[in-house]
Amino acid sequence: MKISSEFQEKIINAFGPAGEAWIESLEQRVETYLLKWELTSEGPVDNLSYNFVLKVSDSNGTPRILKLGVPNFDTRNEMVTLQAYNGEGCAKLLKSDPENGVMLLERLVPGTMLSAESDEMVVLENFIRVWKAIRSPVPAGTSTPSLIHWFEGLTRYRNAGEGPISLEHVQLAEDYFQQVMETSEGPELLHGDLHHENILFSEQKGWMAIDPKGVAGDPYFDVISFLINQLETKADSKSILKLRVDIISEQMGFDRTRLLKAAIALGTLYACWGVEDLADWETTYQCVKWFIEFLE
């Protein structure tokens, strides 16, 4: 089984010695679950991120996904979230081993990403449909993380000293987060990463979500990663962003001002994370500036 050096390096950088040990045991772990769950491997997916994801078929020849992650809180939390969705608007969890970070999921065939659709209005229509399908209360008796914990990242960024994100904007983000929280009807279970690449087409079920992070928060925050995604390829990114804000506000009955405040808050946090991770933060930060402009 071939495990790319890029994937190995990404895992070790992210998880340290635990990631290195996991990589060393990965081939044996895959073989164990192929045998245990009577699966036939069809090879890994092309776009591996922080999980090893294999296309497989079960003993009946039904297409499935075998997903293996470094066993930790995040992988267990994803399983809890998938169980809460129970196949409503999101690929269904069929089997799991939380202790070892292994999941068997339904495979969405053909699995075309929403990013492959060029008509922005069609994209918005399908995003809204999936967003509505996965609304769910926070599962009782679980340790689902809160957006409040996520937003501690702004304090961490400020304490790290001077950086490329304006501290004035960091303060604005904190203020707007507080305002959204104060006007919230209470937390729901959020996907936490609902954007174009995490919405796939299934011939059987239509458009469905995959890879939820699972976080408790106000539902307005569950549209922000979509709003700022897939803009770099657009001829007029600012106009597309404004269209998304306007259509989502109108068709979902959102208060536009409140949505923009949520977008400024979470967008700023995403940009700060990008700075921390030495990843692209400029595109996200530009969106934050546009959100501020739209609000004014």
C-alpha positions in Angstrom: 0.0 0.0 0.0 1.5 3.3 -1.1 1.3 6.2 1.4 2.6 9.4 -0.1 5.5 11.2 1.6 3.4 14.4 1.5 0.7 12.8 3.5 3.2 11.3 6.0 4.9 14.7 6.5 1.5 16.4 7.0 0.5 13.9 9.7 3.8 14.1 11.5 3.9 17.9 11.4 0.3 18.0 12.8 0.5 15.2 15.4 4.2 14.8 16.3 5.3 11.5 17.8 1.7 10.2 17.9 1.4 10.9 14.2 4.7 9.2 13.4 3.6 6.1 15.4 0.2 6.1 13.6 1.9 6.3 10.2 4.1 3.3 11.0 1.1 1.2 12.0 -1.2 2.5 9.2 -0.7 -0.3 6.7 -1.4 -3.0 9.2 -4.3 -1.1 10.6 -5.9 -0.8 7.1 -5.4 -4.6 6.6 -7.0 -5.3 10.0 -10.2 -3.4 9.2 -10.5 -4.6 5.6 -10.5 -8.2 7.0 -12.6 -7.4 10.1 -15.4 -5.6 8.2 -15.1 -7.8 5.0 -14.1 -5.0 2.7 -12.2 -4.8 -0.6 -9.9 -1.9 -1.1 -10.1 0.2 -4.3 -7.3 2.6 -3.2 -7.1 5.9 -1.5 -9.0 9.0 -2.6 -6.9 11.7 -4.4 -7.3 14.6 -1.9 -6.1 13.2 1.4 -6.0 15.8 4.2 -5.5 14.7 7.8 -7.2 11.3 7.5 -6.3 8.2 5.4 -9.4 7.7 3.3 -9.9 4.6 1.2 -12.6 3.8 -1.4 -13.8 0.2 -0.6 -16.7 -2.1 -1.3 -18.4 -4.3 1.2 -19.2 -8.0 0.9 -22.3 -7.2 -1.2 -20.2 -5.1 -3.6 -21.8 -1.8 -2.2 -19.4 1.2 -2.4 -18.2 2.4 1.0 -15.6 4.7 2.5 -13.0 3.5 5.1 -11.7 6.5 7.0 -8.8 6.2 9.4 -7.5 9.1 11.6 -5.0 9.6 14.4 -7.2 8.5 17.4 -8.0 11.6 19.4 -10.8 13.8 20.6 -11.5 15.2 17.1 -12.0 11.8 15.4 -14.3 10.7 18.3 -16.2 14.0 18.1 -16.7 13.5 14.3 -18.2 10.1 15.0 -20.6 11.6 17.6 -21.6 14.2 15.1 -22.2 11.7 12.3 -24.4 9.6 14.7 -26.4 12.7 15.5 -27.0 13.4 11.8 -27.9 9.7 11.2 -27.7 10.1 7.4 -29.9 13.2 7.2 -28.2 15.5 4.8 -24.8 13.9 5.6 -23.1 10.7 4.6 -24.1 8.0 7.1 -21.7 6.4 9.6 -22.2 2.6 9.3 -19.5 1.3 11.6 -16.9 2.8 13.9 -14.1 2.1 16.3 -13.6 5.3 18.3 -10.7 3.9 20.2 -8.7 3.4 17.0 -10.1 6.3 15.0 -11.7 4.1 12.3 -15.0 4.7 10.5 -16.9 3.0 7.7 -19.2 5.4 5.9 -21.6 5.3 3.0 -19.9 6.4 -0.2 -21.6 9.1 -2.2 -21.5 8.1 -5.9 -20.3 9.7 -8.1 -19.2 12.1 -5.3 -18.9 15.2 -7.5 -18.0 18.2 -5.3 -20.2 21.3 -5.3 -17.2 23.2 -6.5 -17.5 21.6 -9.9 -20.8 23.5 -10.5 -20.1 26.8 -12.3 -23.6 28.4 -11.9 -23.4 30.4 -8.7 -27.2 30.4 -8.2 -27.3 26.6 -8.5 -24.4 26.3 -6.0 -26.3 28.5 -3.6 -29.5 26.6 -4.0 -27.8 23.3 -3.2 -25.8 24.7 -0.3 -29.0 26.0 1.3 -30.7 22.7 0.9 -27.9 20.8 2.6 -27.5 23.4 5.3 -31.2 23.0 6.2 -31.1 19.2 6.0 -28.4 18.9 8.7 -29.9 21.2 11.4 -29.8 19.2 14.6 -29.7 19.8 18.4 -26.4 19.4 20.2 -26.3 15.7 21.2 -27.1 15.2 24.9 -24.5 13.8 27.2 -21.6 14.4 24.8 -18.5 16.7 25.0 -19.2 18.5 21.7 -16.9 21.5 21.7 -18.3 25.1 21.7 -17.5 27.9 19.3 -16.6 29.8 22.5 -13.5 27.6 22.7 -12.7 28.2 19.0 -12.8 32.0 19.6 -10.0 31.7 22.3 -7.8 31.7 19.1 -8.3 35.5 18.9 -6.8 36.0 22.4 -4.0 33.6 21.4 -3.3 35.6 18.3 -3.2 38.9 20.2 -0.9 37.5 22.9 1.6 36.3 20.2 2.5 39.9 19.5 2.2 42.0 16.3 1.0 40.2 13.2 -0.5 40.9 9.8 -4.1 40.9 11.1 -5.0 44.3 12.5 -5.6 44.2 16.2 -8.5 46.6 15.6 -10.1 43.9 13.5 -9.4 41.3 16.1 -11.2 43.5 18.7 -14.1 44.0 16.2 -14.4 40.3 15.7 -14.5 39.7 19.5 -17.2 42.4 19.9 -19.3 41.0 17.0 -19.0 37.5 18.3 -20.3 38.6 21.6 -23.2 40.5 20.0 -24.2 37.4 17.9 -24.0 35.3 21.1 -26.2 37.7 23.0 -28.9 37.6 20.4 -28.7 33.8 19.9 -31.7 31.5 20.6 -29.1 28.9 21.8 -26.5 26.6 20.3 -27.2 24.0 17.7 -25.0 21.3 16.4 -22.9 22.9 13.6 -21.1 21.0 10.8 -18.2 23.5 11.4 -16.7 23.2 7.9 -19.6 23.2 5.4 -18.1 24.4 2.1 -18.1 23.4 -1.5 -15.5 20.5 -1.2 -17.5 19.0 1.8 -20.7 18.8 -0.2 -20.9 15.9 -2.7 -23.5 14.7 -5.2 -25.0 11.3 -4.7 -27.2 9.8 -7.5 -29.3 8.2 -4.8 -29.7 11.0 -2.3 -28.7 14.3 -4.1 -26.3 16.7 -2.5 -24.9 15.6 0.9 -22.4 16.8 3.4 -19.2 15.0 4.5 -16.5 15.4 7.1 -18.3 17.4 9.8 -16.1 18.9 12.6 -19.0 19.0 15.0 -19.2 22.2 17.2 -22.0 23.8 19.2 -22.9 27.3 18.2 -25.3 29.7 16.6 -26.5 28.4 13.2 -25.5 31.7 11.4 -21.9 30.6 11.9 -22.4 27.4 9.8 -22.5 29.4 6.5 -19.3 31.4 6.9 -16.8 28.8 5.5 -19.1 28.5 2.4 -19.3 32.3 2.0 -15.5 32.8 1.8 -14.7 29.6 -0.2 -14.0 29.2 -3.9 -13.6 32.9 -4.6 -10.0 33.1 -5.8 -11.1 31.6 -9.2 -13.9 34.2 -9.7 -13.5 37.2 -12.0 -15.2 39.5 -9.5 -14.7 37.9 -6.1 -16.3 40.8 -4.2 -19.5 40.8 -6.2 -19.8 37.0 -5.8 -19.3 37.3 -2.0 -22.0 40.0 -1.9 -24.4 37.9 -3.9 -23.9 35.0 -1.5 -24.6 37.2 1.5 -27.7 38.7 -0.1 -29.2 35.4 -1.4 -28.5 33.5 1.9 -30.0 36.4 3.9 -33.1 36.5 1.7 -33.7 32.8 1.1 -32.9 31.6 4.6 -34.6 34.4 6.4 -31.4 35.6 8.1 -30.9 39.1 9.5 -28.3 40.4 7.1 -26.6 42.7 9.6 -26.3 39.8 12.1 -24.9 37.5 9.4 -22.2 40.0 8.5 -21.2 40.4 12.1 -20.9 36.6 12.4 -18.9 36.5 9.1 -16.5 39.3 10.4 -16.1 37.4 13.7 -15.4 33.9 12.3 -13.6 35.1 9.2 -11.1 37.0 11.3 -10.6 33.9 13.4 -10.0 31.8 10.2 -7.4 34.4 9.1 -5.6 34.3 12.5 -5.5 30.5 12.3 -4.0 30.8 8.8 -1.3 33.1 10.1 -0.6 30.5 12.9 -0.5 27.6 10.5 1.7 29.4 7.9 -1.2 28.9 5.5 -3.1 31.3 3.2 -4.6 34.0 5.3 -4.7 36.9 2.9 -7.7 35.7 0.9 -9.8 35.2 4.0 -8.7 38.5 5.5 -9.7 40.3 2.3 -13.2 38.7 2.7 -13.3 40.1 6.2 -12.6 43.6 4.9 -15.3 43.2 2.3 -17.8 42.0 5.0 -17.0 45.2 7.0 -17.6 47.3 3.9 -20.9 45.5 3.2 -21.9 46.2 6.8 -21.1 49.9 6.6 
